[in-house]
Amino acid sequence: MTLGYNVPTAEAESGSRGSSDRGSDLPLAGIRVLAIEQAVAAPLATRHLADLGARVIKVERPDGGDFTRSYDQTVAGTSAFFVWCNRGKESIVLDLKDPHDAGRVRRLVSEVDVVVHNLAPGAMERLGFGDDVLLDLNPRVISCAVVGFAGAGADAGRKAYDLVIQAEAGLFDVTGDGALRVRAGISVADIAGGMHAVAAILAALVRRATTGVGSSLTISMLDALVDWMSVPLLQESHGVGFARLGTRHPSIAPYGIFSTGDGDVLIAAQNEREWTWLCGALGRPELRLDARFATNAARVQHHAELRAEIDASLADRTADEAIDCLDRAGIAACRVRSLDEVLSHPHLATNARWEHVDVGGDAVRVPRSPFDVGPPRTDQAVVPALGANTDDVLGEFGLS
């Protein structure tokens, strides 16, 4: 994260210049965000800001808007990616290459608290909206760029999508099984960049609340994912090779998937005390005395033999019986759930971890925000149609 501060103004922190009647009991109520964004990383960040009560105005291109809209038509005719990252926002259509629309954007910048953007490298500068311009237009604004590669050097101007960053960060070296290299099943590089952007923006808002100072932030997806790769990178740099091990853990055993009489269970025993408990739960206390399994390092080295012993001990139990026994013994264990089973997960249902959003008039069930910082919303957040709020927003700001 790169911070650049303007000279503080005499104006005391007072939140947004305007107000919204949505989420007034949430911590970011009154904060207005202008999102010049596309794809996943920046939209995910601003969606979380919306979940926290901010008003997010999303600027989209006239020629189809955010390109994730057309990834698929899975969810009530809308892309699953777009529904995930854009609920609770307002969509306006403006052409930043058009002088008249560019003037409207400059006016909006002067009125909001936060500007988040992740256009192609150099695009904001070419359009006349570099960070220095944004801060000149509004010295109190928090400007946050989400990029693939930050700083200087040949990579700084390269286009970067999630898969590129996964490869650049070395994730393929640790994800997969044996010779098989695979991408992570979700957009982890985008998510890493987006969540670091949320944290940086919140920190900058706190600073502004006490100093009146605006900020220029740059969040690098590569930097974010490399930070998440710290353990394998530390091990590699200290002479411990890191291999692709599928669901098995490279440093802990037993820690992975094992077989019962009617299906697989995951077992995770992270220390010697839990290993002792596990041996007792399996009815195999003698395993503690086996030299192959006497220490965690030994168990990792002899993982194949260890798995065979545990599988044999569970062969006459069902998965439910095994999990119940392991739970009572204080061992972390669970079923290996399919996506369909997660949709009906009893814990999520019991704790009301689902809500509905409005997608083209249809109520679509989505996971609730993990930010539990206020009462559950009683209205449905809307996933906006392209340009659905253009006239209202421009009229409100006197830009019709």
C-alpha positions in Angstrom: 0.0 0.0 0.0 1.3 3.4 -1.0 0.1 6.4 0.9 0.3 10.0 -0.4 -1.1 12.8 1.7 -2.3 16.3 0.9 -2.0 19.2 3.2 -4.8 19.0 5.7 -7.7 21.4 5.4 -9.1 23.4 8.3 -12.4 21.6 7.8 -13.1 19.1 10.6 -14.1 15.6 9.6 -17.9 15.5 9.1 -18.4 12.4 6.9 -20.1 12.7 3.5 -21.4 16.0 2.1 -24.6 14.2 1.4 -26.6 11.5 3.0 -28.4 8.3 2.1 -31.4 6.8 3.9 -29.9 3.3 3.4 -28.0 1.6 6.2 -28.1 4.6 8.5 -27.2 2.3 11.4 -24.1 0.9 9.7 -20.5 2.3 10.3 -20.0 3.7 6.8 -23.4 5.4 6.6 -23.0 8.8 4.9 -19.8 7.8 3.1 -20.1 8.1 -0.7 -17.9 6.0 -3.0 -17.4 6.6 -6.7 -16.4 3.2 -8.3 -14.7 3.4 -11.7 -14.2 -0.3 -11.8 -14.5 -3.5 -13.7 -13.9 -7.3 -13.2 -13.6 -8.5 -9.6 -10.9 -7.0 -7.3 -12.2 -3.4 -7.1 -15.9 -4.3 -7.4 -15.5 -6.8 -4.5 -13.9 -4.1 -2.4 -16.7 -1.6 -3.1 -19.3 -4.2 -2.5 -17.9 -4.7 1.0 -18.0 -1.0 1.5 -21.7 -1.0 0.5 -22.3 -3.9 2.9 -20.8 -1.6 5.6 -23.3 1.1 4.8 -21.5 3.2 2.2 -23.3 4.5 -0.8 -21.5 3.2 -3.9 -22.0 4.8 -7.3 -20.6 2.6 -10.0 -19.5 4.2 -13.3 -19.9 1.9 -16.3 -19.1 2.3 -20.0 -21.9 2.8 -22.5 -20.8 -0.2 -24.6 -22.0 -2.9 -22.2 -20.7 -1.7 -18.9 -18.6 -3.8 -16.6 -17.5 -6.8 -18.8 -18.3 -9.3 -16.0 -22.0 -8.6 -16.8 -21.6 -10.8 -19.9 -19.5 -13.7 -18.3 -22.7 -15.8 -18.1 -26.4 -15.5 -17.6 -26.6 -17.9 -14.7 -28.4 -15.9 -12.1 -31.8 -14.6 -13.3 -30.1 -13.7 -16.6 -27.1 -12.0 -14.9 -23.6 -13.2 -14.5 -22.8 -14.9 -11.1 -19.6 -12.8 -10.9 -21.6 -9.6 -11.3 -24.2 -10.6 -8.7 -21.4 -11.5 -6.3 -19.5 -8.2 -6.6 -22.1 -5.5 -7.3 -25.1 -5.9 -5.0 -26.2 -2.8 -3.1 -24.7 -0.3 -5.7 -26.1 2.3 -8.1 -25.1 2.0 -11.7 -24.6 5.1 -13.9 -23.4 5.1 -17.5 -20.8 7.7 -18.5 -18.2 7.8 -21.2 -15.0 9.0 -19.6 -13.6 9.7 -23.1 -16.4 12.2 -23.8 -15.5 15.7 -22.5 -19.0 16.4 -21.2 -19.2 13.1 -19.3 -15.6 13.5 -18.0 -16.7 16.9 -16.6 -19.6 15.1 -14.8 -17.1 12.6 -13.3 -14.9 15.5 -12.1 -17.9 17.0 -10.3 -18.7 13.7 -8.7 -15.1 13.2 -7.6 -15.4 16.6 -5.8 -18.5 15.4 -3.9 -17.6 11.9 -2.7 -15.4 10.5 0.0 -13.7 7.6 -1.8 -12.8 6.9 -5.4 -11.9 3.3 -6.2 -10.6 2.3 -9.7 -9.0 -0.6 -11.5 -9.0 0.2 -15.2 -6.2 -1.0 -17.4 -2.7 0.3 -16.4 -2.3 4.0 -17.2 -6.0 4.4 -18.3 -7.0 6.8 -15.5 -4.0 9.0 -16.3 -4.7 9.0 -20.0 -8.3 9.9 -19.3 -7.2 12.8 -17.1 -8.0 11.2 -13.8 -4.6 10.4 -12.3 -4.3 10.3 -8.5 -2.9 13.8 -8.4 -5.9 15.1 -10.4 -8.3 13.3 -8.1 -6.7 14.9 -5.0 -6.6 18.3 -6.6 -10.3 18.0 -7.3 -11.0 16.9 -3.7 -8.2 17.2 -1.2 -10.1 15.1 1.3 -10.8 12.2 -1.0 -9.5 8.7 -0.5 -8.3 7.5 -3.9 -7.6 3.8 -4.2 -6.2 2.1 -7.2 -6.3 -1.7 -7.4 -3.6 -2.9 -9.8 -1.8 -6.1 -10.8 1.7 -4.8 -10.4 2.5 -1.7 -8.3 5.6 0.5 -8.4 8.4 0.8 -11.0 9.9 -1.6 -13.4 8.9 -3.4 -16.6 6.0 -5.2 -14.9 4.3 -2.1 -13.6 2.4 -1.4 -16.8 1.4 -5.0 -17.5 -2.3 -6.0 -17.6 -3.0 -8.6 -14.9 -6.0 -10.8 -14.3 -6.5 -13.2 -11.5 -4.9 -16.2 -13.3 -1.9 -14.2 -14.2 -1.3 -13.1 -10.6 -1.8 -16.7 -9.3 1.0 -17.8 -11.7 3.3 -14.8 -10.9 2.9 -15.4 -7.1 3.9 -19.0 -7.3 0.5 -20.4 -6.3 0.7 -23.1 -8.9 3.7 -24.5 -7.1 1.7 -25.4 -4.1 -1.8 -26.0 -5.6 -2.5 -29.3 -7.3 -1.4 -32.8 -6.8 2.0 -34.3 -7.9 2.8 -33.1 -11.4 -0.6 -31.6 -11.8 -0.7 -27.8 -11.4 -4.1 -26.2 -11.0 -5.5 -22.7 -10.4 -7.3 -22.1 -7.2 -10.9 -22.8 -7.7 -12.0 -19.3 -6.8 -10.4 -15.9 -7.7 -8.0 -15.7 -4.8 -5.8 -13.0 -6.3 -8.7 -10.8 -7.0 -10.1 -11.5 -3.5 -6.7 -10.8 -1.9 -6.4 -7.4 -3.7 -10.0 -6.5 -3.0 -9.8 -7.3 0.7 -6.5 -5.4 1.2 -8.2 -2.5 -0.6 -11.1 -2.6 1.9 -8.6 -2.5 4.8 -6.6 0.3 3.3 -9.6 2.4 2.6 -11.0 2.0 6.1 -7.6 2.9 7.6 -7.4 6.0 5.4 -10.9 7.0 6.5 -9.9 6.7 10.1 -6.8 8.9 9.4 -8.9 11.4 7.6 -11.4 11.5 10.5 -8.6 12.7 12.8 -6.5 14.8 10.4 -8.8 15.9 7.6 -6.2 14.5 5.2 -7.0 12.8 2.0 -5.0 9.8 0.7 -3.8 8.1 -2.5 -3.7 4.3 -2.1 -2.3 1.7 -4.5 -3.1 -1.9 -3.8 -1.2 -4.5 -5.8 -2.8 -7.9 -6.3 0.7 -9.4 -6.7 1.8 -7.9 -3.3 -1.4 -9.1 -1.7 -1.1 -12.7 -2.9 2.6 -12.9 -2.3 1.9 -12.0 1.3 -0.6 -14.8 1.5 2.2 -17.1 0.2 4.5 -16.2 3.1 4.7 -19.7 4.6 5.8 -21.6 1.5 8.1 -18.7 0.5 9.7 -18.8 4.0 10.1 -22.5 3.8 11.6 -22.3 0.3 14.1 -19.6 1.3 15.2 -21.7 4.3 15.8 -24.9 2.4 12.5 -26.7 2.8 11.1 -27.8 -0.5 7.4 -27.3 -1.0 5.5 -29.8 -3.1 2.0 -30.0 -4.6 0.2 -32.4 -2.2 -3.5 -32.2 -3.1 -5.5 -32.1 0.1 -2.6 -33.2 2.3 -0.8 -30.6 4.4 3.0 -30.2 3.8 3.9 -29.5 7.5 1.2 -31.2 9.6 0.0 -34.8 10.0 -2.6 -36.2 10.2 -4.2 -33.3 8.4 -6.3 -34.2 5.4 -8.9 -36.6 4.0 -9.4 -40.1 5.3 -11.8 -42.9 4.4 -14.6 -44.4 6.5 -16.9 -47.3 5.7 -19.3 -45.0 3.7 -17.4 -41.9 2.7 -14.6 -39.5 3.3 -14.0 -37.3 6.3 -11.4 -34.6 7.0 -9.3 -35.0 10.1 -7.0 -32.3 11.4 -4.8 -32.9 14.4 -2.3 -30.1 14.8 -0.3 -30.9 17.9 0.9 -33.8 20.1 -2.0 -33.6 22.5 -4.5 -33.9 19.7 -2.5 -36.8 18.2 -2.8 -38.6 21.6 -6.6 -37.9 21.7 -6.9 -39.1 18.1 -5.2 -42.4 18.9 -7.6 -43.0 21.7 -10.6 -42.1 19.7 -9.5 -44.6 17.0 -9.0 -47.3 19.6 -5.4 -47.4 18.6 -3.4 -46.1 21.6 -0.4 -48.1 20.5 0.1 -45.8 17.5 1.5 -43.2 19.9 4.5 -45.5 20.6 5.2 -46.3 16.9 8.5 -44.6 16.0 7.1 -43.7 12.6 4.5 -41.5 14.2 6.2 -40.4 17.4 6.5 -36.8 16.3 4.8 -34.5 13.8 7.9 -34.5 11.6 7.9 -38.3 11.6 4.2 -38.5 10.8 4.7 -36.1 7.8 7.6 -38.3 6.6 5.5 -41.4 6.9 2.2 -40.0 5.8 1.3 -42.9 3.5 1.7 -45.4 6.4 -0.2 -43.1 8.7 -3.1 -42.8 6.3 -3.3 -46.6 5.9 -3.5 -47.0 9.7 -6.2 -44.4 10.1 -8.2 -45.6 7.2 -8.1 -49.2 8.6 -9.2 -47.9 12.0 -12.2 -46.1 10.4 -13.2 -48.8 8.0 -16.0 -50.3 10.1 -17.5 -46.8 11.0 -19.8 -44.6 9.0 -18.7 -41.0 8.3 -21.3 -39.8 10.8 -20.1 -42.2 13.5 -16.5 -41.2 12.9 -17.2 -37.5 13.1 -19.3 -37.9 16.3 -16.5 -39.9 17.9 -13.8 -37.4 16.9 -15.9 -34.4 18.0 -16.3 -36.0 21.4 -12.5 -36.6 21.6 -11.8 -32.9 20.8 -10.5 -33.6 17.3 -11.4 -31.2 14.4 -13.2 -33.3 11.8 -15.9 -32.8 9.2 -17.5 -34.1 6.1 -16.1 -33.1 2.7 -19.1 -31.2 1.4 -20.1 -30.7 -2.1 -21.3 -27.3 -3.3 -24.9 -28.6 -3.2 -24.4 -29.6 0.4 -23.1 -26.2 1.3 -26.3 -24.7 -0.1 -28.2 -26.6 2.6 -25.5 -26.4 5.3 -27.3 -26.7 8.7 -24.9 -24.3 10.4 -25.4 -21.6 7.8 -29.2 -22.0 8.0 -29.3 -22.0 11.8 -27.3 -18.8 11.9 -29.2 -17.0 9.1 -26.1 -16.7 6.9 -28.2 -16.3 3.8 -30.0 -13.2 2.5 -31.8 -12.3 -0.7 -30.8 -9.7 -3.3 -32.9 -8.3 -6.1 -31.6 -9.4 -9.5 -33.9 -8.0 -12.3 -36.9 -8.3 -10.0 -36.1 -11.9 -8.8 -35.1 -12.6 -5.2 -31.8 -14.5 -5.4 -30.3 -16.1 -2.3 -26.7 -15.2 -1.6 -24.3 -15.5 1.4 -24.7 -12.7 3.9 -21.7 -10.4 4.3 -19.3 -11.6 6.9 -19.2 -8.1 8.3 -21.6 -8.4 11.2 -21.4 -4.8 12.4 -25.1 -3.9 12.6 -28.5 -5.5 12.5 -29.3 -7.6 9.5 -30.8 -5.6 6.7 -34.5 -5.8 6.3 -34.6 -4.6 2.7 -33.2 -6.4 -0.4 -30.0 -5.1 -1.8 -30.3 -4.6 -5.5 -27.9 -5.7 -8.2 -28.3 -2.8 -10.6 -29.1 -3.0 -14.2 -26.7 -1.2 -16.5 -27.3 2.6 -16.1 -30.4 2.0 -13.9 -29.5 5.0 -11.7 -28.0 7.4 -14.2 -30.8 9.9 -14.4 -31.4 10.0 -10.6 -27.8 10.3 -9.6 -27.0 13.0 -12.2 -30.1 14.9 -11.3 -29.2 14.7 -7.6 -25.8 16.2 -8.2 -27.1 18.8 -10.7 -25.5 17.2 -13.6 -28.5 16.3 -15.9 
